[in-house]
């Protein structure tokens, strides 16, 4: 059996997961195929590429749902109280012991440092609500690791439940007021981090939508022809999944929004996704130099492959879960 076939088969047989219904060949291969194969074994995800890159170890953390706060957040308590009570007690993904979400984050960073990780990627819902105390605590821990990191927001990071304003308005407001240090001087809506010859592209889709300037930015990254890894919070729609895979889902919209009352927010868009969001979805899955998509939001580990591009949804870090992503030259 050829090496690439063995790796692919071993990866699928060892995880016990459904990879969705969209296993197809890439239709946009140019002169050189950058993607070779990928494997998932437990919480270790390996990507093999023909690109000229250094072996790179990435720790993927998502959906920690930190509830840390102090007296500075008391004036917002009417908007944070429901989520402040969530994720205080979680079953650890390995040991089964009961842990708070902050312990899961500490353990993941400790392991990243132990493994000499090259990069830490955080794909949203790090915070259950905007909290100055939590942001400071996170940044102190990240600084202690001395490992570069990227952060892309999730729908809870900037959301105070019941506070007036559209999703775009609230995201912009609390990104600037409280979350801004997490972006290290970069644009919160889109950014790129270059690690060992790989471009990690952050696109904030935490409102379930993509803005025109985000699509333009993504196209610029694709045109570089360098190997890319896309970081988003909400997974891109894959046939066979429900509305949790909402970015680009053809049935997403006001009539199917069941949680707006619980989350005390505006309803999803009446007309469904914008044309820009659908274009982004289609173009991502036709990107020849895209190695993988790393995402979160659903709290359940899922691996799907569409047009030869793997999309990995990591388990939630509130339970201590993290994914060790290794990228190797083939």
C-alpha positions as CSV (number, residue, x, y, z in Angstrom):
1,X,0.0,0.0,0.0
2,X,1.3,3.5,-0.9
3,X,2.3,5.7,2.1
4,X,-0.3,8.3,1.4
5,X,-3.1,5.7,1.1
6,X,-2.0,4.0,4.4
7,X,-2.0,7.3,6.3
8,X,-5.4,8.3,5.0
9,X,-6.9,4.9,5.7
10,X,-5.4,4.6,9.2
11,X,-6.6,8.1,10.0
12,X,-10.2,7.3,9.1
13,X,-10.3,3.9,10.7
14,X,-8.9,5.0,14.0
15,X,-11.2,7.8,15.0
16,X,-14.7,6.3,14.9
17,X,-16.2,9.5,13.5
18,X,-18.4,10.2,10.6
19,X,-16.6,12.3,8.1
20,X,-19.8,13.6,6.5
21,X,-21.1,12.9,3.1
22,X,-18.8,15.0,1.0
23,X,-15.7,13.0,0.4
24,X,-14.7,14.2,-3.1
25,X,-11.6,14.9,-5.2
26,X,-10.2,18.4,-5.5
27,X,-11.3,20.0,-8.7
28,X,-8.9,22.9,-8.7
29,X,-5.5,21.3,-8.7
30,X,-3.0,23.5,-10.5
31,X,0.7,22.7,-11.3
32,X,1.5,21.5,-7.8
33,X,-0.9,19.9,-5.4
34,X,-0.2,21.3,-1.9
35,X,-2.5,19.0,0.0
36,X,-1.5,15.4,0.4
37,X,-3.4,13.7,3.2
38,X,-4.6,14.3,6.8
39,X,-5.2,12.0,9.7
40,X,-7.1,12.2,13.0
41,X,-6.1,10.0,15.9
42,X,-7.8,10.9,19.2
43,X,-7.1,14.6,19.7
44,X,-4.1,14.7,17.3
45,X,-4.6,15.9,13.8
46,X,-1.8,15.6,11.2
47,X,-1.7,17.4,7.9
48,X,0.8,16.5,5.1
49,X,1.7,18.9,2.4
50,X,4.0,19.2,-0.6
51,X,4.6,22.9,0.2
52,X,8.1,23.9,1.3
53,X,7.3,24.4,5.0
54,X,8.9,23.5,8.2
55,X,7.3,20.9,10.4
56,X,4.9,22.9,12.6
57,X,3.1,22.0,15.8
58,X,-0.1,24.0,16.5
59,X,-2.4,23.8,19.6
60,X,-6.0,24.4,18.6
61,X,-8.2,25.7,21.5
62,X,-11.9,26.6,21.1
63,X,-15.0,27.2,23.2
64,X,-13.4,27.5,26.7
65,X,-16.3,29.7,27.9
66,X,-14.5,31.4,30.7
67,X,-16.8,33.0,33.3
68,X,-14.2,35.0,35.2
69,X,-15.2,38.5,36.2
70,X,-14.7,41.1,38.9
71,X,-16.2,44.3,40.2
72,X,-15.6,46.0,36.9
73,X,-18.2,43.7,35.3
74,X,-20.9,44.2,38.0
75,X,-22.6,47.0,36.0
76,X,-23.2,44.5,33.2
77,X,-24.4,41.7,35.4
78,X,-28.0,41.8,34.0
79,X,-26.5,41.0,30.6
80,X,-24.0,38.3,31.7
81,X,-25.8,36.4,34.5
82,X,-27.0,33.5,32.4
83,X,-23.7,32.7,30.8
84,X,-21.8,33.5,34.0
85,X,-23.5,30.5,35.5
86,X,-22.7,28.2,32.6
87,X,-19.7,25.9,32.2
88,X,-18.7,26.1,35.8
89,X,-18.7,22.4,36.0
90,X,-17.6,20.2,33.1
91,X,-16.6,16.6,32.6
92,X,-13.0,16.3,31.6
93,X,-12.7,14.7,28.1
94,X,-10.0,12.3,29.3
95,X,-10.3,11.7,33.0
96,X,-14.0,12.2,33.5
97,X,-13.3,14.4,36.5
98,X,-15.4,17.5,37.1
99,X,-13.5,20.7,36.2
100,X,-14.2,24.4,35.7
101,X,-13.5,25.8,32.3
102,X,-10.5,27.9,33.5
103,X,-8.7,24.6,34.4
104,X,-9.2,23.3,30.9
105,X,-7.5,26.3,29.5
106,X,-4.6,26.2,31.9
107,X,-4.0,22.5,31.2
108,X,-4.1,23.1,27.4
109,X,-1.5,25.9,27.6
110,X,0.7,23.9,30.0
111,X,0.7,21.0,27.5
112,X,1.4,23.4,24.6
113,X,4.5,24.6,26.4
114,X,5.6,21.1,27.3
115,X,5.3,20.0,23.7
116,X,7.2,23.1,22.4
117,X,4.3,24.2,20.2
118,X,5.1,26.7,17.4
119,X,1.7,28.4,17.6
120,X,-1.6,28.5,19.6
121,X,-4.8,29.2,17.7
122,X,-8.0,30.1,19.6
123,X,-11.1,29.9,17.4
124,X,-13.7,31.7,19.5
125,X,-16.0,31.5,22.6
126,X,-12.9,31.8,24.8
127,X,-15.2,34.0,26.9
128,X,-18.8,33.3,27.9
129,X,-19.3,37.1,27.8
130,X,-17.0,40.2,27.5
131,X,-15.0,40.5,30.7
132,X,-12.0,42.7,31.3
133,X,-10.8,40.4,34.1
134,X,-11.0,37.3,31.9
135,X,-9.1,39.0,29.1
136,X,-6.3,40.1,31.5
137,X,-6.1,36.6,33.0
138,X,-5.9,34.9,29.5
139,X,-3.2,37.3,28.2
140,X,-1.1,36.7,31.4
141,X,-1.2,33.0,30.8
142,X,-0.5,33.3,27.1
143,X,2.5,35.5,27.8
144,X,3.9,32.9,30.2
145,X,4.0,30.3,27.5
146,X,6.1,32.6,25.2
147,X,4.3,30.9,22.2
148,X,2.8,33.1,19.4
149,X,-1.0,33.0,19.3
150,X,-4.0,34.0,17.2
151,X,-7.5,34.8,18.4
152,X,-10.7,34.9,16.3
153,X,-13.9,35.8,18.1
154,X,-16.9,33.6,18.7
155,X,-20.6,34.6,19.1
156,X,-20.3,34.7,22.9
157,X,-17.0,36.6,23.2
158,X,-18.6,39.9,22.4
159,X,-22.3,39.3,23.3
160,X,-24.0,40.7,26.4
161,X,-27.4,39.0,26.4
162,X,-30.3,41.4,26.2
163,X,-28.2,44.4,25.4
164,X,-29.7,46.6,22.7
165,X,-28.0,46.7,19.3
166,X,-27.4,44.6,16.2
167,X,-24.9,41.8,16.2
168,X,-22.5,43.8,14.1
169,X,-22.9,46.8,16.4
170,X,-22.3,44.8,19.6
171,X,-19.4,43.0,18.1
172,X,-17.7,46.2,17.1
173,X,-18.5,47.9,20.4
174,X,-17.1,45.2,22.8
175,X,-14.3,44.2,20.5
176,X,-13.0,47.7,20.9
177,X,-13.9,48.2,24.6
178,X,-12.7,44.9,26.0
179,X,-11.4,42.3,23.5
180,X,-9.0,44.6,21.6
181,X,-5.8,43.3,23.4
182,X,-6.5,39.8,22.2
183,X,-5.8,40.9,18.6
184,X,-2.3,42.2,19.2
185,X,-2.8,45.3,17.1
186,X,-4.4,43.4,14.1
187,X,-7.8,43.9,12.6
188,X,-10.3,41.9,14.6
189,X,-12.3,41.0,11.5
190,X,-9.4,39.5,9.6
191,X,-5.7,38.9,10.0
192,X,-2.9,36.7,8.9
193,X,-0.1,35.1,11.0
194,X,2.9,33.6,9.2
195,X,4.4,30.6,11.0
196,X,7.1,28.5,9.3
197,X,6.0,29.2,5.8
198,X,2.3,28.7,6.5
199,X,-0.3,31.5,6.5
200,X,-2.9,31.2,9.3
201,X,-5.8,33.3,8.1
202,X,-8.3,34.5,10.7
203,X,-11.8,35.5,9.5
204,X,-14.4,36.5,12.1
205,X,-17.7,34.9,11.2
206,X,-19.2,35.0,14.7
207,X,-22.3,36.8,13.4
208,X,-22.8,33.8,10.9
209,X,-22.1,36.2,8.1
210,X,-19.1,37.3,6.0
211,X,-18.5,41.0,5.1
212,X,-17.3,42.1,1.7
213,X,-14.0,43.4,3.1
214,X,-13.4,40.0,4.7
215,X,-14.0,38.2,1.4
216,X,-11.6,40.6,-0.3
217,X,-9.0,39.9,2.3
218,X,-9.4,36.2,1.9
219,X,-8.9,36.4,-1.8
220,X,-5.7,38.4,-1.3
221,X,-4.4,35.6,0.9
222,X,-5.3,32.9,-1.7
223,X,-3.6,34.9,-4.4
224,X,-0.3,34.5,-2.5
225,X,-0.2,30.9,-3.5
226,X,1.3,30.1,-0.1
227,X,-0.1,27.3,2.0
228,X,-3.1,28.5,4.1
229,X,-4.9,27.3,7.2
230,X,-8.3,29.1,7.8
231,X,-9.3,29.9,11.3
232,X,-13.0,30.6,11.9
233,X,-15.5,30.1,14.8
234,X,-18.6,28.8,13.1
235,X,-18.0,25.9,10.8
236,X,-18.8,26.2,7.1
237,X,-21.9,24.3,6.0
238,X,-21.4,20.7,5.0
239,X,-24.4,18.7,3.6
240,X,-25.8,16.3,6.2
241,X,-25.2,18.6,9.2
242,X,-27.7,20.8,11.0
243,X,-27.8,24.5,11.5
244,X,-24.9,24.5,13.9
245,X,-22.9,24.3,10.7
246,X,-24.6,27.6,9.9
247,X,-22.1,29.6,7.8
248,X,-23.3,29.1,4.3
249,X,-26.2,26.8,5.3
250,X,-29.0,27.2,2.7
251,X,-31.7,27.0,5.5
252,X,-30.1,29.5,7.8
253,X,-32.3,32.5,8.6
254,X,-35.1,34.0,10.7
255,X,-37.6,31.2,10.3
256,X,-35.2,28.6,11.7
257,X,-33.7,30.7,14.5
258,X,-34.8,28.8,17.7
259,X,-32.5,30.3,20.3
260,X,-32.8,34.1,19.9
261,X,-35.1,34.3,22.9
262,X,-32.9,32.3,25.2
263,X,-29.8,34.2,24.1
264,X,-31.7,37.5,24.1
265,X,-30.4,38.8,20.8
266,X,-31.7,39.9,17.4
267,X,-33.1,37.2,15.1
268,X,-31.0,35.8,12.3
269,X,-31.4,37.6,8.9
270,X,-34.8,37.4,7.4
271,X,-33.6,36.7,3.9
272,X,-31.1,34.1,4.9
273,X,-27.4,34.5,4.1
274,X,-26.0,37.3,2.1
275,X,-24.6,36.7,-1.3
276,X,-21.1,37.5,0.1
277,X,-21.4,34.7,2.7
278,X,-22.4,32.2,0.0
279,X,-19.5,33.3,-2.2
280,X,-17.0,32.9,0.7
281,X,-18.3,29.4,1.4
282,X,-17.9,28.4,-2.2
283,X,-14.5,30.0,-2.7
284,X,-13.1,28.5,0.5
285,X,-13.9,25.0,-0.6
286,X,-12.3,25.7,-4.0
287,X,-9.1,27.1,-2.7
288,X,-6.2,25.1,-4.1
289,X,-3.6,26.2,-1.5
290,X,-5.9,25.7,1.6
291,X,-4.5,23.0,3.8
292,X,-7.3,22.9,6.3
293,X,-10.1,24.7,8.2
294,X,-9.9,24.8,12.0
295,X,-13.1,25.8,13.8
296,X,-15.3,25.3,16.8
297,X,-18.8,26.4,18.0
298,X,-20.6,23.1,18.1
299,X,-18.6,21.7,21.0
300,X,-18.4,18.3,19.3
301,X,-15.3,16.9,17.5
302,X,-16.1,16.5,13.8
303,X,-14.0,16.0,10.7
304,X,-15.4,16.5,7.2
305,X,-13.6,16.6,3.9
306,X,-15.0,18.5,1.0
307,X,-13.2,19.0,-2.3
308,X,-10.2,17.4,-0.7
309,X,-10.2,20.1,2.0
310,X,-10.5,18.9,5.7
311,X,-12.6,21.0,8.1
312,X,-11.9,20.1,11.7
313,X,-14.3,21.1,14.4
314,X,-12.5,20.7,17.7
315,X,-14.1,19.6,21.0
316,X,-14.8,22.3,23.6
317,X,-11.9,23.4,25.8
318,X,-14.4,23.8,28.7
319,X,-14.0,20.1,29.1
320,X,-10.2,20.3,28.8
321,X,-10.2,19.4,25.1
322,X,-7.6,20.7,22.7
323,X,-6.4,19.5,19.3
324,X,-2.7,19.1,18.6
325,X,-2.4,19.9,14.9
326,X,0.9,18.9,13.3
327,X,1.7,20.1,9.7
328,X,4.5,18.1,8.0
329,X,6.2,18.4,4.6
330,X,5.4,15.3,2.6
